Amino acid sequence: EYMNIRPLSDHILIEPLKQEEKTESGILLPETAEKERPEQGKVIAVGPGKVSDDGKVTPLNVKEGDTVLYGKYSGTELKFEGKDYLMMRESDILAII
């Protein structure tokens, strides 16, 4: 799907994925446990990379289509064409799943 948003530098556009309210074995998670877990999202677009002081661009480790984990309060919330997204730096991402 084509997006009209192109992140700059080491910014990444993420579409948050809905969190499960119960585990695979069917255990319901209390709301407080849910709030402490890292969030998951799908990488929609990535910037070209981080620019160092000497002007060199270091490419990012994540790519479009990756599913990533990030902290609960990471990034900046955006709404684009009726959908919710997050814009964050690569350093805000905890892991690629």
All heavy atoms as an XYZ file, in Angstrom:
759
protein
N       0.857     -1.184      0.000
C       0.000      0.000      0.000
C       0.890      1.230      0.000
O       1.893      1.283      0.689
C      -0.954     -0.056      1.190
C      -0.540      0.733      2.391
C      -1.397      0.416      3.607
O      -2.072     -0.610      3.651
O      -1.358      1.238      4.512
N       0.565      2.190     -0.795
C       1.393      3.385     -0.941
C       0.975      4.460      0.058
O      -0.199      4.726      0.243
C       1.269      3.929     -2.366
C       2.096      5.157     -2.583
C       3.476      5.089     -2.701
C       1.489      6.400     -2.615
C       4.227      6.220     -2.873
C       2.235      7.539     -2.786
C       3.601      7.448     -2.922
O       4.351      8.572     -3.081
N       1.950      5.033      0.736
C       1.690      6.094      1.709
C       2.236      7.410      1.185
O       3.264      7.424      0.528
C       2.398      5.788      3.042
C       1.838      4.629      3.802
S       0.279      4.992      4.596
C       0.721      6.339      5.661
N       1.580      8.496      1.505
C       2.067      9.820      1.143
C       2.925     10.419      2.245
O       3.218     11.600      2.217
C       0.889     10.757      0.849
C       0.213     10.387     -0.457
O       0.872      9.982     -1.399
N      -1.089     10.527     -0.500
N       3.292      9.614      3.235
C       4.150     10.084      4.321
C       5.512      9.430      4.141
O       5.607      8.207      4.048
C       3.572      9.714      5.704
C       2.219     10.390      5.905
C       4.543     10.112      6.808
C       1.531      9.996      7.188
N       6.562     10.249      4.047
C       7.913      9.722      3.904
C       8.747     10.200      5.091
O       9.077     11.380      5.180
C       8.526     10.207      2.590
C       9.770      9.432      2.191
C      10.306      9.917      0.891
N      10.920     11.217      1.115
C      10.974     12.194      0.230
N      10.443     12.052     -0.941
N      11.556     13.337      0.527
N       9.071      9.303      6.028
C       9.860      9.709      7.192
C      11.236     10.213      6.783
O      11.815      9.760      5.795
C       9.982      8.421      8.009
C       8.894      7.534      7.519
C       8.701      7.894      6.078
N      11.748     11.160      7.558
C      13.089     11.694      7.334
C      14.045     11.132      8.373
O      13.625     10.654      9.426
C      13.070     13.227      7.430
C      12.146     13.933      6.437
C      12.165     15.432      6.699
C      12.570     13.636      5.004
N      15.340     11.184      8.075
C      16.395     10.771      9.001
C      16.130      9.359      9.511
O      15.860      8.458      8.730
C      16.510     11.800     10.136
O      17.588     11.504     10.977
N      16.201      9.163     10.845
C      16.001      7.811     11.392
C      14.596      7.632     11.951
O      14.384      6.854     12.859
C      17.062      7.501     12.458
C      16.961      8.405     13.669
O      16.445      9.531     13.535
O      17.410      7.999     14.743
N      13.633      8.348     11.379
C      12.243      8.198     11.809
C      11.583      7.028     11.093
O      11.919      6.702      9.958
C      11.453      9.482     11.543
C      11.781     10.559     12.512
N      12.775     11.471     12.289
C      11.267     10.850     13.724
C      12.849     12.297     13.321
N      11.939     11.936     14.207
N      10.622      6.407     11.790
C       9.926      5.240     11.289
C       8.438      5.429     11.523
O       8.030      5.846     12.605
C      10.431      3.980     12.032
C      11.921      3.805     11.761
C       9.637      2.748     11.629
C      12.602      2.840     12.674
N       7.628      5.137     10.512
C       6.172      5.215     10.618
C       5.644      3.818     10.916
O       5.946      2.870     10.201
C       5.564      5.745      9.321
C       4.057      5.968      9.348
C       3.699      7.119     10.283
C       3.526      6.229      7.953
N       4.887      3.700     12.006
C       4.391      2.403     12.477
C       2.881      2.434     12.579
O       2.300      3.403     13.061
C       5.011      2.071     13.853
C       6.505      1.857     13.678
C       4.330      0.856     14.494
C       7.249      1.647     14.957
N       2.257      1.341     12.139
C       0.825      1.150     12.351
C       0.675      0.233     13.554
O       1.084     -0.924     13.516
C       0.180      0.509     11.121
C      -1.305      0.321     11.277
C      -1.958     -0.247     10.019
O      -1.256     -0.507      9.022
O      -3.179     -0.439     10.057
N       0.141      0.752     14.671
C       0.000     -0.079     15.869
C      -0.915     -1.270     15.612
O      -1.912     -1.157     14.910
C      -0.630      0.865     16.900
C      -0.393      2.244     16.380
C      -0.353      2.109     14.886
N      -0.539     -2.419     16.182
C      -1.372     -3.618     16.094
C      -2.180     -3.737     17.372
O      -1.685     -3.423     18.453
C      -0.499     -4.860     15.918
C       0.368     -4.890     14.660
C       1.270     -6.107     14.668
C      -0.501     -4.886     13.408
N      -3.418     -4.212     17.250
C      -4.270     -4.370     18.424
C      -3.672     -5.429     19.338
O      -3.281     -6.492     18.901
C      -5.679     -4.778     17.992
C      -6.638     -4.867     19.152
C      -8.041     -5.072     18.676
C      -9.056     -5.157     19.777
N      -8.617     -5.518     21.093
N      -3.589     -5.108     20.622
C      -3.039     -6.043     21.603
C      -4.087     -7.072     21.981
O      -5.268     -6.752     22.123
C      -2.595     -5.282     22.867
C      -1.403     -4.391     22.645
C      -0.140     -5.175     22.338
O       0.093     -6.232     22.896
N       0.667     -4.666     21.430
N      -3.644     -8.294     22.147
C      -4.543     -9.350     22.610
C      -4.854     -9.116     24.088
O      -3.994     -8.687     24.843
C      -3.875    -10.725     22.444
C      -3.659    -11.117     20.998
C      -4.950    -11.244     20.209
O      -5.927    -11.774     20.754
O      -4.983    -10.789     19.060
N      -6.087     -9.400     24.464
C      -6.473     -9.243     25.864
C      -6.372    -10.542     26.633
O      -6.674    -10.600     27.803
C      -7.877     -8.645     25.947
C      -7.884     -7.228     25.413
C      -9.244     -6.586     25.441
O     -10.177     -7.160     26.038
O      -9.375     -5.512     24.864
N      -5.970    -11.614     25.925
C      -5.715    -12.866     26.618
C      -4.534    -13.570     25.954
O      -4.213    -13.298     24.804
C      -6.949    -13.762     26.643
C      -7.526    -14.136     25.313
C      -8.789    -14.950     25.529
C      -9.474    -15.205     24.203
N     -10.692    -15.975     24.366
N      -3.898    -14.444     26.693
C      -2.740    -15.163     26.175
C      -3.188    -16.258     25.221
O      -4.387    -16.559     25.121
C      -1.939    -15.797     27.332
O      -2.761    -16.778     27.951
C      -1.483    -14.754     28.341
N      -2.226    -16.881     24.527
C      -2.558    -17.953     23.587
C      -3.280    -19.102     24.280
O      -4.092    -19.791     23.685
C      -1.288    -18.462     22.910
C      -0.753    -17.489     21.889
C       0.512    -18.006     21.212
O       0.696    -19.231     21.153
O       1.290    -17.169     20.758
N      -2.967    -19.322     25.568
C      -3.623    -20.417     26.287
C      -4.997    -20.010     26.831
O      -5.663    -20.806     27.472
C      -2.724    -20.902     27.426
O      -2.454    -19.837     28.311
N      -5.418    -18.761     26.575
C      -6.757    -18.345     26.945
C      -6.867    -17.624     28.276
O      -7.961    -17.356     28.739
N      -5.741    -17.307     28.905
C      -5.779    -16.592     30.191
C      -6.057    -15.112     29.915
O      -5.354    -14.479     29.136
C      -4.445    -16.745     30.945
C      -4.198    -18.219     31.253
C      -4.431    -15.889     32.212
C      -2.803    -18.506     31.777
N      -7.096    -14.582     30.552
C      -7.423    -13.174     30.401
C      -6.399    -12.323     31.134
O      -6.053    -12.602     32.271
C      -8.813    -12.905     30.992
C      -9.764    -12.152     30.085
C     -10.005    -12.952     28.808
C     -11.055    -11.865     30.775
N      -5.899    -11.297     30.473
C      -4.903    -10.421     31.096
C      -5.608     -9.238     31.752
O      -6.426     -8.576     31.114
C      -3.929     -9.897     30.038
C      -3.068    -10.952     29.371
C      -2.320    -10.348     28.193
C      -2.100    -11.547     30.357
N      -5.283     -8.957     33.019
C      -5.888     -7.786     33.649
C      -5.405     -6.510     32.972
O      -4.335     -6.490     32.372
C      -5.394     -7.860     35.094
C      -4.235     -8.772     35.088
C      -4.365     -9.653     33.888
N      -6.212     -5.467     33.062
C      -5.867     -4.203     32.411
C      -4.512     -3.674     32.835
O      -3.772     -3.130     32.039
C      -6.949     -3.160     32.719
C      -7.520     -2.570     31.470
C      -8.602     -1.580     31.772
O      -8.252     -0.429     32.053
O      -9.770     -1.967     31.731
N      -4.156     -3.826     34.106
C      -2.867     -3.299     34.569
C      -1.709     -4.032     33.916
O      -0.727     -3.420     33.531
C      -2.734     -3.400     36.106
O      -3.002     -4.746     36.489
C      -3.685     -2.468     36.799
N      -1.815     -5.329     33.731
C      -0.754     -6.092     33.059
C      -0.641     -5.646     31.608
O       0.443     -5.521     31.066
C      -1.040     -7.581     33.129
N      -1.776     -5.388     31.003
C      -1.814     -4.961     29.604
C      -1.048     -3.654     29.420
O      -0.357     -3.454     28.438
C      -3.275     -4.785     29.190
C      -3.504     -4.549     27.732
C      -3.259     -5.780     26.884
O      -3.247     -6.899     27.401
O      -3.050     -5.595     25.681
N      -1.179     -2.749     30.370
C      -0.553     -1.437     30.247
C       0.971     -1.498     30.388
O       1.659     -0.609     29.945
C      -1.134     -0.479     31.286
C      -2.633     -0.295     31.147
C      -3.009      1.151     31.241
C      -4.481      1.411     31.182
N      -5.221      0.757     30.150
N       1.495     -2.533     31.032
C       2.935     -2.628     31.256
C       3.669     -3.284     30.094
O       4.865     -3.173     29.975
C       3.221     -3.425     32.547
C       2.601     -2.810     33.791
C       3.025     -1.368     34.010
O       4.218     -1.068     33.869
O       2.153     -0.535     34.305
N       2.941     -4.004     29.246
C       3.595     -4.730     28.162
C       4.029     -3.793     27.049
O       3.378     -2.792     26.777
C       2.624     -5.753     27.588
C       2.327     -6.859     28.547
C       1.680     -8.034     27.913
N       1.226     -7.821     26.559
C       0.185     -8.411     26.024
N      -0.535     -9.224     26.741
N      -0.158     -8.192     24.780
N       5.114     -4.146     26.348
C       5.481     -3.362     25.164
C       4.389     -3.490     24.106
O       3.644     -4.458     24.085
C       6.773     -4.027     24.671
C       7.254     -4.864     25.790
C       6.060     -5.213     26.622
N       4.313     -2.516     23.255
C       3.332     -2.497     22.183
C       3.939     -3.121     20.927
O       5.153     -3.136     20.766
C       2.934     -1.048     21.884
C       2.342     -0.310     23.063
C       0.928     -0.743     23.380
O       0.131     -0.908     22.446
O       0.627     -0.913     24.554
N       3.074     -3.591     20.043
C       3.528     -4.135     18.772
C       2.966     -3.301     17.641
O       1.879     -2.735     17.750
C       3.031     -5.566     18.587
C       3.675     -6.565     19.487
C       3.193     -7.975     19.164
O       2.913     -8.290     18.007
N       3.090     -8.801     20.183
N       3.718     -3.225     16.554
C       3.245     -2.504     15.389
C       3.936     -2.984     14.135
O       4.954     -3.678     14.189
N       3.347     -2.610     13.002
C       3.910     -2.965     11.699
C       4.575     -1.729     11.115
O       3.984     -0.650     11.093
C       2.795     -3.457     10.779
C       3.286     -3.858      9.414
C       2.140     -4.374      8.571
C       2.633     -4.595      7.151
N       1.524     -4.785      6.227
N       5.810     -1.890     10.638
C       6.553     -0.782     10.032
C       5.949     -0.513      8.651
O       5.898     -1.392      7.798
C       8.054     -1.108      9.926
C       8.787     -0.005      9.192
C       8.645     -1.320     11.312
N       5.478      0.716      8.448
C       4.847      1.123      7.192
C       5.848      1.836      6.288
O       5.857      1.639      5.087
C       3.638      2.057      7.468
C       2.616      1.356      8.361
C       3.000      2.538      6.177
C       2.015      0.096      7.784
N       6.707      2.671      6.876
C       7.699      3.415      6.088
C       8.883      3.747      6.979
O       8.728      3.941      8.189
C       7.082      4.691      5.524
N      10.075      3.798      6.377
C      11.288      4.139      7.129
C      12.026      5.266      6.426
O      11.976      5.394      5.203
C      12.240      2.924      7.295
C      11.585      1.822      8.099
C      12.701      2.393      5.967
N      12.717      6.073      7.233
C      13.557      7.124      6.679
C      14.838      6.534      6.122
O      15.120      5.342      6.297
N      15.666      7.360      5.474
C      16.896      6.870      4.854
C      17.959      6.424      5.855
O      18.807      5.612      5.546
C      17.383      8.059      4.035
C      16.727      9.247      4.654
C      15.435      8.772      5.232
N      17.914      6.966      7.074
C      18.892      6.581      8.088
C      19.358      7.765      8.903
O      19.025      8.908      8.616
N      20.143      7.457      9.927
C      20.656      8.490     10.823
C      21.880      9.150     10.185
O      22.766      8.469      9.688
C      21.028      7.855     12.161
C      21.353      8.860     13.242
C      21.499      8.138     14.579
C      21.844      9.101     15.674
N      20.705      9.814     16.191
N      21.903     10.469     10.216
C      23.027     11.211      9.650
C      23.994     11.555     10.786
O      23.614     12.183     11.765
C      22.550     12.501      8.945
C      23.727     13.265      8.351
C      21.524     12.170      7.873
N      25.250     11.127     10.626
C      26.255     11.399     11.661
C      26.814     12.812     11.485
O      26.525     13.493     10.493
C      27.383     10.371     11.586
O      28.040     10.484     10.346
N      27.636     13.244     12.433
C      28.208     14.591     12.389
C      29.048     14.834     11.136
O      29.156     15.952     10.660
C      29.059     14.850     13.642
C      28.204     14.909     14.897
O      26.992     15.183     14.778
O      28.752     14.680     15.992
N      29.659     13.764     10.600
C      30.487     13.939      9.394
C      29.670     13.792      8.097
O      30.236     13.763      7.007
C      31.674     12.975      9.399
C      31.263     11.510      9.414
O      30.050     11.237      9.348
O      32.161     10.658      9.509
N      28.344     13.695      8.232
C      27.477     13.677      7.060
C      27.187     12.309      6.489
O      26.450     12.186      5.513
N      27.746     11.247      7.068
C      27.482      9.894      6.569
C      26.114      9.420      7.056
O      25.714      9.697      8.181
C      28.563      8.934      7.052
C      29.917      9.194      6.416
C      30.877      8.053      6.715
C      32.166      8.281      5.967
N      33.309      8.510      6.824
N      25.413      8.683      6.208
C      24.103      8.147      6.550
C      24.261      6.684      6.951
O      24.804      5.884      6.202
C      23.123      8.260      5.357
C      21.791      7.604      5.690
C      22.918      9.712      4.978
N      23.794      6.356      8.167
C      23.791      4.967      8.634
C      22.392      4.405      8.398
O      21.431      4.880      8.994
C      24.130      4.902     10.143
O      25.365      5.569     10.359
C      24.217      3.470     10.621
N      22.259      3.397      7.514
C      20.929      2.832      7.235
C      20.296      2.234      8.500
O      21.002      1.828      9.422
C      21.204      1.734      6.204
C      22.579      1.988      5.691
C      23.310      2.738      6.758
N      18.970      2.160      8.505
C      18.249      1.626      9.655
C      18.226      0.098      9.622
O      18.357     -0.515      8.576
C      16.819      2.169      9.664
C      16.699      3.694      9.700
C      15.241      4.111      9.708
C      17.419      4.264     10.891
N      18.054     -0.512     10.801
C      17.968     -1.971     10.915
C      16.584     -2.497     10.584
O      16.430     -3.653     10.225
C      18.336     -2.410     12.341
C      19.793     -2.163     12.639
O      20.665     -2.578     11.894
N      20.055     -1.472     13.731
N      15.560     -1.642     10.745
C      14.192     -2.094     10.448
C      13.839     -1.742      9.015
O      14.409     -0.824      8.433
C      13.150     -1.490     11.421
C      13.422     -1.912     12.845
C      13.089      0.002     11.295
N      12.911     -2.516      8.445
C      12.471     -2.248      7.081
C      10.948     -2.326      7.010
O      10.317     -2.843      7.930
C      13.123     -3.220      6.102
C      12.794     -4.676      6.342
C      13.643     -5.571      5.460
C      13.321     -7.026      5.623
N      13.307     -7.542      6.979
N      10.398     -1.819      5.942
C       8.946     -1.858      5.750
C       8.458     -3.294      5.850
O       9.090     -4.203      5.332
C       8.574     -1.268      4.388
C       8.772      0.223      4.321
C       8.434      0.807      2.960
O       7.675      0.170      2.195
O       8.940      1.895      2.666
N       7.341     -3.491      6.559
C       6.757     -4.811      6.707
C       7.170     -5.528      7.990
O       6.546     -6.499      8.373
N       8.256     -5.057      8.651
C       8.681     -5.669      9.917
C       7.627     -5.455     10.990
O       6.951     -4.422     11.011
C       9.987     -5.055     10.427
C      11.230     -5.568      9.708
O      11.124     -6.561      8.960
O      12.302     -4.968      9.907
N       7.487     -6.412     11.898
C       6.674     -6.242     13.098
C       7.643     -5.962     14.235
O       8.619     -6.689     14.407
C       5.848     -7.507     13.395
O       4.979     -7.755     12.277
C       4.985     -7.319     14.647
N       7.397     -4.891     14.971
C       8.340     -4.447     15.995
C       7.658     -4.274     17.349
O       6.439     -4.129     17.435
C       9.015     -3.108     15.587
C       9.882     -3.293     14.356
C       7.986     -2.011     15.356
N       8.467     -4.311     18.403
C       8.031     -3.995     19.764
C       8.578     -2.622     20.126
O       9.733     -2.313     19.824
C       8.597     -5.000     20.766
C       8.063     -6.413     20.759
C       8.811     -7.239     21.803
C       6.581     -6.432     21.051
N       7.756     -1.813     20.796
C       8.205     -0.498     21.241
C       7.558     -0.211     22.583
O       6.572     -0.837     22.954
C       7.867      0.591     20.214
C       6.417      0.599     19.774
C       5.469      1.341     20.482
C       5.994     -0.149     18.697
C       4.139      1.332     20.094
C       4.660     -0.160     18.304
C       3.745      0.587     19.005
O       2.430      0.586     18.635
N       8.131      0.723     23.330
C       7.607      1.076     24.647
C       6.222      1.685     24.559
O       5.835      2.265     23.548
N       5.461      1.542     25.643
C       4.064      1.982     25.718
C       3.873      3.437     25.290
O       2.920      3.760     24.612
C       3.570      1.791     27.159
C       2.116      2.135     27.358
C       1.246      0.936     27.131
C      -0.196      1.280     27.385
N      -1.076      0.499     26.574
N       4.779      4.308     25.685
C       4.586      5.745     25.426
C       5.554      6.283     24.380
O       5.826      7.470     24.337
C       4.684      6.527     26.731
C       3.669      6.047     27.735
C       4.033      5.251     28.806
C       2.320      6.344     27.571
C       3.089      4.786     29.709
C       1.360      5.882     28.463
C       1.759      5.105     29.527
O       0.819      4.627     30.404
N       6.075      5.412     23.515
C       7.027      5.834     22.491
C       6.321      6.509     21.328
O       5.180      6.207     21.016
C       7.794      4.625     21.948
O       8.519      4.011     22.962
N       7.045      7.398     20.680
C       6.587      7.981     19.428
C       5.555      9.075     19.556
O       5.096      9.418     20.632
N       5.211      9.625     18.405
C       4.221     10.684     18.275
C       3.026     10.123     17.517
O       3.198      9.534     16.447
C       4.815     11.872     17.485
O       5.979     12.326     18.183
C       3.824     13.005     17.352
N       1.835     10.290     18.082
C       0.638      9.761     17.435
C       0.241     10.639     16.255
O       0.264     11.861     16.344
C      -0.513      9.697     18.435
C      -0.271      8.700     19.555
C      -1.420      8.625     20.552
O      -2.444      9.314     20.359
O      -1.276      7.876     21.522
N      -0.118      9.977     15.142
C      -0.579     10.670     13.941
C      -1.860     10.015     13.470
O      -2.052      8.812     13.657
C       0.444     10.531     12.804
C       1.860     11.010     13.027
C       2.741     10.554     11.881
C       1.882     12.510     13.140
N      -2.727     10.792     12.836
C      -3.922     10.235     12.201
C      -3.816     10.641     10.734
O      -3.614     11.808     10.420
C      -5.174     10.807     12.849
C      -6.414      9.986     12.569
C      -7.562     10.525     13.402
C      -8.613      9.513     13.736
N      -8.218      8.361     14.500
N      -3.896      9.648      9.841
C      -3.741      9.923      8.413
C      -4.760      9.086      7.661
O      -4.804      7.865      7.819
C      -2.308      9.576      7.974
C      -2.015      9.907      6.543
C      -1.877     11.218      6.138
C      -1.884      8.903      5.603
C      -1.610     11.531      4.817
C      -1.621      9.199      4.279
C      -1.482     10.515      3.889
N      -5.596      9.749      6.875
C      -6.655      9.078      6.116
C      -7.484      8.144      6.999
O      -7.766      7.000      6.643
C      -6.061      8.336      4.917
C      -5.452      9.282      3.902
C      -4.860      8.581      2.686
O      -4.747      7.332      2.694
O      -4.513      9.296      1.745
N      -7.811      8.612      8.212
C      -8.685      7.881      9.119
C      -8.028      6.760      9.913
O      -8.690      6.072     10.667
N      -6.730      6.544      9.746
C      -6.042      5.475     10.474
C      -5.045      6.088     11.452
O      -4.523      7.173     11.220
C      -5.289      4.546      9.504
C      -6.217      3.701      8.644
C      -5.430      2.868      7.672
C      -5.356      1.445      8.159
N      -4.612      0.578      7.228
N      -4.790      5.352     12.538
C      -3.834      5.802     13.547
C      -2.454      5.236     13.252
O      -2.308      4.057     12.903
C      -4.270      5.348     14.943
C      -5.531      6.068     15.400
O      -5.671      7.263     15.086
O      -6.367      5.437     16.058
N      -1.445      6.093     13.411
C      -0.051      5.697     13.209
C       0.799      6.294     14.320
O       0.360      7.198     15.032
C       0.482      6.213     11.856
C      -0.236      5.637     10.665
C      -1.268      6.335     10.053
C       0.130      4.396     10.147
C      -1.930      5.796      8.953
C      -0.533      3.861      9.046
C      -1.556      4.574      8.455
O      -2.208      4.042      7.384
N       2.013      5.805     14.430
C       3.014      6.375     15.324
C       4.257      6.690     14.511
O       4.651      5.907     13.642
C       3.400      5.385     16.433
C       2.373      5.124     17.508
C       2.810      3.942     18.358
C       2.197      6.358     18.377
N       4.879      7.836     14.792
C       6.165      8.185     14.187
C       7.174      8.168     15.318
O       6.972      8.808     16.354
C       6.105      9.572     13.545
C       7.371      9.980     12.850
S       7.656      9.146     11.280
C       6.468      9.957     10.225
N       8.240      7.377     15.172
C       9.255      7.308     16.225
C      10.630      7.115     15.611
O      10.749      6.794     14.435
C       8.937      6.195     17.221
C       8.979      4.798     16.684
S       8.496      3.562     17.914
C       6.783      3.943     18.165
N      11.642      7.323     16.431
C      13.015      7.087     15.995
C      13.339      5.610     16.164
O      12.726      4.917     16.972
C      13.996      7.926     16.822
C      13.850      9.407     16.564
C      14.966     10.176     17.247
N      14.855     11.592     16.972
C      15.314     12.183     15.868
N      15.914     11.482     14.937
N      15.181     13.471     15.710
N      14.324      5.145     15.431
C      14.699      3.740     15.547
C      15.117      3.395     16.969
O      14.864      2.295     17.446
C      15.828      3.399     14.568
C      16.134      1.911     14.568
C      17.185      1.512     13.571
O      18.262      2.138     13.578
O      16.942      0.568     12.824
N      15.702      4.337     17.691
C      16.148      4.074     19.065
C      14.984      3.801     20.020
O      15.179      3.244     21.103
C      17.000      5.235     19.590
O      16.255      6.434     19.548
N      13.740      4.164     19.632
C      12.560      3.879     20.446
C      12.055      2.447     20.268
O      11.219      1.977     21.024
C      11.410      4.836     20.098
C      11.707      6.270     20.497
O      12.432      6.454     21.493
O      11.226      7.186     19.810
N      12.566      1.759     19.248
C      12.131      0.384     18.987
C      12.972     -0.567     19.818
O      14.190     -0.477     19.865
C      12.234      0.071     17.482
C      11.191      0.927     16.755
C      12.023     -1.415     17.212
C      11.210      0.789     15.270
N      12.289     -1.488     20.514
C      12.955     -2.429     21.407
C      13.428     -3.673     20.674
O      14.487     -4.224     20.986
C      11.999     -2.836     22.534
C      11.401     -1.683     23.346
C      10.352     -2.218     24.303
C      12.481     -0.934     24.085
N      12.642     -4.169     19.706
C      12.992     -5.416     19.025
C      12.184     -5.578     17.750
O      11.115     -4.989     17.602
C      12.714     -6.605     19.947
N      12.720     -6.396     16.852
C      11.988     -6.831     15.657
C      11.522     -8.249     15.957
O      12.311     -9.074     16.437
C      12.907     -6.821     14.415
C      13.433     -5.400     14.152
C      12.149     -7.354     13.197
C      14.492     -5.337     13.077
N      10.252     -8.534     15.692
C       9.710     -9.881     15.964
C       9.844    -10.724     14.709
O       9.419    -10.342     13.656
C       8.231     -9.804     16.392
C       8.092     -8.942     17.628
C       7.648    -11.182     16.613
C       6.680     -8.688     18.057
